[in-house]
Amino acid sequence: MFYETILEKNISIRTYSEVAIIELDLVDQVELQEVTIRDRDSELFNNNPAGKVPTLATDDGFILSETQIIVS
């Protein structure tokens, strides 16, 4: 899953998708890859041309880019 770190008052904030992965004990099954959404050379754009995070790329090539869908 591609994600971008959110900093608020110098504290890293986890996204809903990251929390769901941890809470559902899927950490060993999901590879997290931090990206910079404004970097056009980022691998994120190969998987999601809109550059939205979070983006989940499944092993079979299916792309999910909406938080509500990813955590469902």
Secondary structure, 3 states (H helix, E strand, C coil): CEECCEEECCEEECCHHHHHHHHCCCCCCCCCEECCCCCCCCCHHHHCCCCCCCEEECCCCCEECCHHHHHC
